Amino acid sequence: MDGEMYENELDTEEADAIAKSELQKLQDDRKTLPVYPYREQLLEAINNHQVYLERILRKPEINAFSEELKAHQKALLPDNFTVLDRAMIEHNLLSASKLYTNIRFLMKHEICYK
């Protein structure tokens, strides 16, 4: 019985070692990816890449996007906002909070290393 347990443990350790080596290969492949994928021209070819980059959207960008929407997507909600208006407000709030977090982090860095 002890021999079987020992063999099972070896099989498990062997499987773990194989999984680790495969994961390491994936990690190494990932390190070769571009550091700044948002600078890729392919991403800029996407019409609304600003949304994917979580940047704050201004009125001209929102208007350009709204021109691509169909009539039923521009319908007014009971509170006199469209779905697009609500989505853009939420998006800009989230983007601003991330920007604020990054600024706070940079300020902490400056204070600590002065």
ABEGO torsion letter per residue (X at the ends): XAAAAAAAAAAAAAAAAAAAAAAAAAAAAAAABBABAAABAAAAABABAAAAAGBBBBAAAAAAAAAABBAAAABBBAAGBBAAAAAAAAAAAAAAAAAAAAAAAAAAAAAAAX
